[in-house]
Amino acid sequence: MTYSRLKFQQYFIDTSQDYNNTGKARIKINYRSLKYECNGLEKLLHFSHEVNYEIHFEQDRNVIQINFQQTNGNSDWFANIAEFSSRYYDAIDYKGKKLKLRVHHGWGEMYRSIKNIVREEWLYFHNNHPDAATEIVGWSLGSGQAILCCQDLNYNFNVKPYLYTYGSVRPFKYTIFNKRLMKDYLSSISTEAWNFANVNDIVTYMPPFRGFTMINRVNVGKDKITLKRLFDPYHYHTIYDREELYDIPQIK
């Protein structure tokens, strides 16, 4: 079956549980919650995080879809803001060279906590539907998890998912020594990567430090970028269900 992509805004509507109440959600996504503890001060304070994800198979499109939920609660905000430092994540061989991956510490620990479960569940669906395409979708915090999941499944199963994220954060960290190799590697791990970032969405510039990156940032939004708009995330971080955002030459 030929892969059938939904309209870009539909992925946001579905994975955000129709945040703006448009009534256009195709399905009800029931996120599974998994709590995990971090190290250091958080562990001493008995502080735990929670990660929310969902995976299902769509018969009509022959697609395995994985969804990651947006920021949900104070512990997620702690992971977003208080754990900006980049940490060692994994070392891989790429084009005959060693590439040391570093990621945002909070988001990296979050994905590590569920990676084995996600692999097992994806493999179950893949074994039952070996010719199905894989889609990975996330909004906000969920975008970071989606990007890490895409890299994980590609590296471990040689699958190239279709990646769709909204209000996308920048989870990977490159250095001056591996910038070109890192960007080349990240561009190779998906069939298509559409990480939509409204130019006035401040979340898409997080972390705000040199070297952090996402895969194929696609700028959307026709409003000129201003400081005032950047500090209005309740608007610019939540309007990815608007069809006109995707009417740009880069997407044609």
C-alpha positions as a Markdown table, in Angstrom:
| # | Residue | x | y | z |
|---|---|---|---|---|
| 1 | Met | 0.0 | 0.0 | 0.0 |
| 2 | Thr | 1.3 | 3.4 | -0.9 |
| 3 | Tyr | 2.0 | 5.6 | 2.1 |
| 4 | Ser | -0.8 | 8.1 | 2.7 |
| 5 | Arg | 0.1 | 11.2 | 4.7 |
| 6 | Leu | -2.5 | 13.2 | 6.5 |
| 7 | Lys | -2.8 | 17.0 | 6.2 |
| 8 | Phe | 0.0 | 18.4 | 8.4 |
| 9 | Gln | -2.4 | 20.2 | 10.8 |
| 10 | Gln | -4.3 | 16.9 | 11.4 |
| 11 | Tyr | -1.3 | 15.4 | 13.2 |
| 12 | Phe | -1.2 | 18.3 | 15.6 |
| 13 | Ile | -5.0 | 18.1 | 16.2 |
| 14 | Asp | -4.8 | 14.4 | 17.0 |
| 15 | Thr | -1.6 | 14.3 | 19.1 |
| 16 | Ser | -2.6 | 17.4 | 21.1 |
| 17 | Gln | -6.0 | 15.8 | 21.8 |
| 18 | Asp | -7.6 | 18.7 | 19.9 |
| 19 | Tyr | -6.2 | 21.3 | 22.2 |
| 20 | Asn | -8.1 | 24.1 | 20.5 |
| 21 | Asn | -11.4 | 22.2 | 20.4 |
| 22 | Thr | -11.8 | 22.3 | 16.7 |
| 23 | Gly | -13.8 | 19.0 | 16.7 |
| 24 | Lys | -11.6 | 17.7 | 13.9 |
| 25 | Ala | -9.7 | 15.0 | 15.8 |
| 26 | Arg | -9.8 | 11.7 | 13.9 |
| 27 | Ile | -9.3 | 9.4 | 16.9 |
| 28 | Lys | -9.1 | 9.7 | 20.7 |
| 29 | Ile | -5.5 | 9.2 | 21.8 |
| 30 | Asn | -5.1 | 7.6 | 25.2 |
| 31 | Tyr | -1.7 | 8.3 | 26.5 |
| 32 | Arg | 0.1 | 5.8 | 28.7 |
| 33 | Ser | 1.9 | 7.4 | 31.7 |
| 34 | Leu | 5.2 | 6.1 | 33.1 |
| 35 | Lys | 6.8 | 7.6 | 36.2 |
| 36 | Tyr | 10.6 | 7.6 | 36.6 |
| 37 | Glu | 13.1 | 9.0 | 39.1 |
| 38 | Cys | 16.1 | 11.1 | 38.2 |
| 39 | Asn | 19.5 | 11.2 | 39.8 |
| 40 | Gly | 21.1 | 13.7 | 42.1 |
| 41 | Leu | 19.1 | 16.3 | 44.0 |
| 42 | Glu | 15.8 | 15.2 | 42.5 |
| 43 | Lys | 16.3 | 11.7 | 43.8 |
| 44 | Leu | 17.2 | 13.0 | 47.3 |
| 45 | Leu | 14.0 | 15.0 | 47.2 |
| 46 | His | 12.0 | 12.0 | 46.1 |
| 47 | Phe | 11.1 | 14.0 | 43.0 |
| 48 | Ser | 9.8 | 11.9 | 40.0 |
| 49 | His | 9.1 | 12.7 | 36.4 |
| 50 | Glu | 6.4 | 11.3 | 34.2 |
| 51 | Val | 6.5 | 10.6 | 30.4 |
| 52 | Asn | 3.4 | 10.1 | 28.3 |
| 53 | Tyr | 3.3 | 8.2 | 25.0 |
| 54 | Glu | 0.9 | 6.1 | 22.9 |
| 55 | Ile | 1.4 | 3.7 | 20.0 |
| 56 | His | -1.2 | 2.2 | 17.7 |
| 57 | Phe | -1.7 | 0.7 | 14.2 |
| 58 | Glu | -4.0 | 2.3 | 11.6 |
| 59 | Gln | -5.4 | -0.4 | 9.3 |
| 60 | Asp | -6.8 | 2.0 | 6.7 |
| 61 | Arg | -3.4 | 3.7 | 6.1 |
| 62 | Asn | -1.2 | 0.7 | 7.0 |
| 63 | Val | 0.7 | 2.9 | 9.5 |
| 64 | Ile | 2.2 | 2.3 | 12.9 |
| 65 | Gln | 1.9 | 5.7 | 14.7 |
| 66 | Ile | 3.7 | 6.7 | 17.9 |
| 67 | Asn | 2.6 | 9.9 | 19.8 |
| 68 | Phe | 4.3 | 11.8 | 22.6 |
| 69 | Gln | 2.3 | 14.1 | 24.8 |
| 70 | Gln | 3.1 | 17.8 | 25.4 |
| 71 | Thr | 4.3 | 19.3 | 28.7 |
| 72 | Asn | 1.9 | 18.0 | 31.3 |
| 73 | Gly | 2.5 | 19.2 | 34.9 |
| 74 | Asn | 5.2 | 20.7 | 37.0 |
| 75 | Ser | 7.6 | 17.8 | 36.7 |
| 76 | Asp | 7.7 | 18.2 | 33.0 |
| 77 | Trp | 8.5 | 21.9 | 33.3 |
| 78 | Phe | 11.3 | 21.0 | 35.6 |
| 79 | Ala | 12.7 | 18.7 | 32.9 |
| 80 | Asn | 12.3 | 21.4 | 30.3 |
| 81 | Ile | 13.9 | 24.3 | 32.2 |
| 82 | Ala | 16.1 | 23.1 | 35.0 |
| 83 | Glu | 17.9 | 20.4 | 33.1 |
| 84 | Phe | 19.3 | 22.3 | 30.1 |
| 85 | Ser | 22.8 | 20.9 | 30.3 |
| 86 | Ser | 23.8 | 18.5 | 27.6 |
| 87 | Arg | 24.9 | 15.0 | 28.6 |
| 88 | Tyr | 26.5 | 12.1 | 26.9 |
| 89 | Tyr | 23.8 | 10.0 | 25.3 |
| 90 | Asp | 25.2 | 7.4 | 22.9 |
| 91 | Ala | 28.2 | 6.8 | 20.6 |
| 92 | Ile | 27.6 | 5.4 | 17.2 |
| 93 | Asp | 29.5 | 4.5 | 14.0 |
| 94 | Tyr | 28.5 | 6.7 | 11.1 |
| 95 | Lys | 30.3 | 6.7 | 7.7 |
| 96 | Gly | 33.3 | 5.1 | 9.3 |
| 97 | Lys | 33.6 | 7.7 | 12.0 |
| 98 | Lys | 32.7 | 7.7 | 15.7 |
| 99 | Leu | 29.9 | 10.1 | 16.5 |
| 100 | Lys | 29.3 | 10.9 | 20.1 |
| 101 | Leu | 25.7 | 12.0 | 20.6 |
| 102 | Arg | 24.8 | 14.5 | 23.3 |
| 103 | Val | 21.3 | 15.6 | 24.2 |
| 104 | His | 19.4 | 17.9 | 26.5 |
| 105 | His | 19.8 | 16.2 | 29.9 |
| 106 | Gly | 16.1 | 16.3 | 30.9 |
| 107 | Trp | 14.7 | 15.1 | 27.7 |
| 108 | Gly | 17.4 | 12.4 | 27.3 |
| 109 | Glu | 16.6 | 10.9 | 30.7 |
| 110 | Met | 12.9 | 11.0 | 29.9 |
| 111 | Tyr | 13.3 | 9.0 | 26.7 |
| 112 | Arg | 15.8 | 6.6 | 28.3 |
| 113 | Ser | 13.1 | 5.7 | 30.8 |
| 114 | Ile | 10.7 | 4.3 | 28.1 |
| 115 | Lys | 13.0 | 3.4 | 25.2 |
| 116 | Asn | 12.9 | -0.4 | 25.9 |
| 117 | Ile | 9.1 | -0.4 | 26.2 |
| 118 | Val | 8.7 | 1.7 | 23.0 |
| 119 | Arg | 11.0 | -0.6 | 21.2 |
| 120 | Glu | 9.1 | -3.7 | 22.3 |
| 121 | Glu | 5.7 | -2.2 | 21.5 |
| 122 | Trp | 6.9 | -0.9 | 18.1 |
| 123 | Leu | 8.4 | -4.3 | 17.3 |
| 124 | Tyr | 5.2 | -6.1 | 18.1 |
| 125 | Phe | 3.3 | -4.0 | 15.6 |
| 126 | His | 6.1 | -4.3 | 13.1 |
| 127 | Asn | 6.2 | -8.1 | 13.3 |
| 128 | Asn | 2.5 | -8.2 | 12.7 |
| 129 | His | 2.5 | -5.6 | 9.9 |
| 130 | Pro | 6.0 | -5.7 | 8.4 |
| 131 | Asp | 5.2 | -3.5 | 5.4 |
| 132 | Ala | 3.6 | -0.8 | 7.5 |
| 133 | Ala | 5.1 | 2.7 | 7.6 |
| 134 | Thr | 6.0 | 4.3 | 10.9 |
| 135 | Glu | 5.0 | 7.8 | 11.9 |
| 136 | Ile | 6.3 | 9.5 | 15.0 |
| 137 | Val | 4.4 | 12.6 | 16.2 |
| 138 | Gly | 4.9 | 15.1 | 19.1 |
| 139 | Trp | 4.1 | 18.6 | 20.2 |
| 140 | Ser | 6.2 | 20.8 | 22.5 |
| 141 | Leu | 7.9 | 18.5 | 25.0 |
| 142 | Gly | 6.6 | 15.6 | 23.0 |
| 143 | Ser | 8.6 | 16.8 | 20.0 |
| 144 | Gly | 11.9 | 16.2 | 21.8 |
| 145 | Gln | 10.7 | 12.7 | 22.7 |
| 146 | Ala | 9.6 | 12.1 | 19.1 |
| 147 | Ile | 13.0 | 13.1 | 17.6 |
| 148 | Leu | 14.9 | 10.9 | 20.1 |
| 149 | Cys | 12.5 | 8.0 | 19.3 |
| 150 | Cys | 13.1 | 8.5 | 15.6 |
| 151 | Gln | 16.9 | 8.2 | 16.1 |
| 152 | Asp | 16.5 | 5.2 | 18.4 |
| 153 | Leu | 14.3 | 3.2 | 16.1 |
| 154 | Asn | 16.5 | 4.0 | 13.1 |
| 155 | Tyr | 19.7 | 3.0 | 14.9 |
| 156 | Asn | 18.3 | -0.2 | 16.4 |
| 157 | Phe | 16.0 | -1.4 | 13.7 |
| 158 | Asn | 17.2 | 0.4 | 10.6 |
| 159 | Val | 13.7 | 1.8 | 10.0 |
| 160 | Lys | 13.2 | 5.3 | 8.6 |
| 161 | Pro | 10.1 | 6.8 | 10.2 |
| 162 | Tyr | 8.1 | 9.7 | 9.0 |
| 163 | Leu | 8.6 | 12.4 | 11.7 |
| 164 | Tyr | 6.0 | 15.2 | 12.4 |
| 165 | Thr | 6.6 | 17.6 | 15.3 |
| 166 | Tyr | 5.0 | 20.9 | 16.3 |
| 167 | Gly | 6.4 | 23.7 | 18.4 |
| 168 | Ser | 9.6 | 21.6 | 18.1 |
| 169 | Val | 12.4 | 21.8 | 20.7 |
| 170 | Arg | 16.1 | 21.2 | 19.9 |
| 171 | Pro | 17.2 | 18.1 | 21.8 |
| 172 | Phe | 20.5 | 17.2 | 20.1 |
| 173 | Lys | 23.8 | 19.1 | 20.8 |
| 174 | Tyr | 26.7 | 19.4 | 18.4 |
| 175 | Thr | 30.1 | 20.8 | 18.9 |
| 176 | Ile | 32.4 | 22.8 | 16.6 |
| 177 | Phe | 34.2 | 19.5 | 15.9 |
| 178 | Asn | 31.2 | 17.4 | 14.9 |
| 179 | Lys | 28.6 | 19.9 | 13.6 |
| 180 | Arg | 28.7 | 18.8 | 10.0 |
| 181 | Leu | 28.8 | 15.1 | 10.8 |
| 182 | Met | 26.0 | 15.4 | 13.3 |
| 183 | Lys | 23.7 | 17.3 | 10.9 |
| 184 | Asp | 24.4 | 14.8 | 8.1 |
| 185 | Tyr | 23.6 | 11.9 | 10.4 |
| 186 | Leu | 20.4 | 13.4 | 11.7 |
| 187 | Ser | 19.2 | 14.1 | 8.1 |
| 188 | Ser | 19.6 | 10.4 | 7.4 |
| 189 | Ile | 17.5 | 8.8 | 10.1 |
| 190 | Ser | 14.0 | 9.4 | 8.7 |
| 191 | Thr | 12.2 | 9.1 | 5.4 |
| 192 | Glu | 10.8 | 12.5 | 5.9 |
| 193 | Ala | 11.2 | 14.9 | 8.9 |
| 194 | Trp | 8.9 | 17.9 | 9.3 |
| 195 | Asn | 9.6 | 19.7 | 12.5 |
| 196 | Phe | 7.3 | 22.7 | 12.3 |
| 197 | Ala | 8.4 | 25.8 | 14.2 |
| 198 | Asn | 6.3 | 29.0 | 14.2 |
| 199 | Val | 8.9 | 31.8 | 13.9 |
| 200 | Asn | 7.2 | 33.5 | 16.9 |
| 201 | Asp | 7.1 | 30.4 | 19.0 |
| 202 | Ile | 9.7 | 30.8 | 21.7 |
| 203 | Val | 9.6 | 27.1 | 22.6 |
| 204 | Thr | 11.2 | 26.3 | 19.2 |
| 205 | Tyr | 14.4 | 28.2 | 20.2 |
| 206 | Met | 14.8 | 26.0 | 23.4 |
| 207 | Pro | 17.4 | 25.4 | 24.7 |
| 208 | Pro | 18.6 | 28.9 | 23.9 |
| 209 | Phe | 22.2 | 27.9 | 23.7 |
| 210 | Arg | 24.7 | 27.5 | 20.9 |
| 211 | Gly | 24.9 | 24.0 | 19.4 |
| 212 | Phe | 21.4 | 22.6 | 20.2 |
| 213 | Thr | 19.6 | 21.5 | 17.1 |
| 214 | Met | 16.5 | 19.7 | 15.8 |
| 215 | Ile | 16.1 | 17.7 | 12.5 |
| 216 | Asn | 15.0 | 19.9 | 9.5 |
| 217 | Arg | 13.4 | 22.8 | 11.2 |
| 218 | Val | 10.6 | 24.1 | 9.0 |
| 219 | Asn | 9.6 | 27.7 | 9.8 |
| 220 | Val | 6.0 | 28.5 | 9.6 |
| 221 | Gly | 3.9 | 31.6 | 10.4 |
| 222 | Lys | 3.4 | 34.7 | 8.4 |
| 223 | Asp | 3.6 | 37.2 | 11.3 |
| 224 | Lys | 7.0 | 39.0 | 11.4 |
| 225 | Ile | 9.0 | 37.9 | 14.4 |
| 226 | Thr | 9.0 | 40.4 | 17.3 |
| 227 | Leu | 9.9 | 40.2 | 21.0 |
| 228 | Lys | 6.4 | 40.8 | 22.0 |
| 229 | Arg | 5.1 | 37.8 | 20.0 |
| 230 | Leu | 7.9 | 35.6 | 21.2 |
| 231 | Phe | 6.6 | 36.1 | 24.8 |
| 232 | Asp | 3.1 | 35.1 | 23.8 |
| 233 | Pro | 3.5 | 31.3 | 23.8 |
| 234 | Tyr | -0.1 | 30.7 | 24.7 |
| 235 | His | -0.9 | 31.9 | 21.2 |
| 236 | Tyr | 2.0 | 31.1 | 19.0 |
| 237 | His | 2.8 | 27.7 | 20.5 |
| 238 | Thr | -0.8 | 26.5 | 20.1 |
| 239 | Ile | -1.9 | 27.4 | 16.6 |
| 240 | Tyr | -0.4 | 24.5 | 14.6 |
| 241 | Asp | -3.9 | 23.4 | 13.6 |
| 242 | Arg | -4.2 | 26.3 | 11.2 |
| 243 | Glu | -4.1 | 25.0 | 7.6 |
| 244 | Glu | -2.7 | 28.3 | 6.3 |
| 245 | Leu | 0.5 | 27.8 | 8.2 |
| 246 | Tyr | 1.6 | 25.1 | 5.9 |
| 247 | Asp | 0.9 | 27.0 | 2.7 |
| 248 | Ile | 4.6 | 27.9 | 2.1 |
| 249 | Pro | 7.0 | 27.2 | -0.7 |
| 250 | Gln | 9.2 | 25.0 | 1.5 |
| 251 | Ile | 6.4 | 22.5 | 1.8 |
| 252 | Lys | 5.2 | 22.5 | -1.9 |
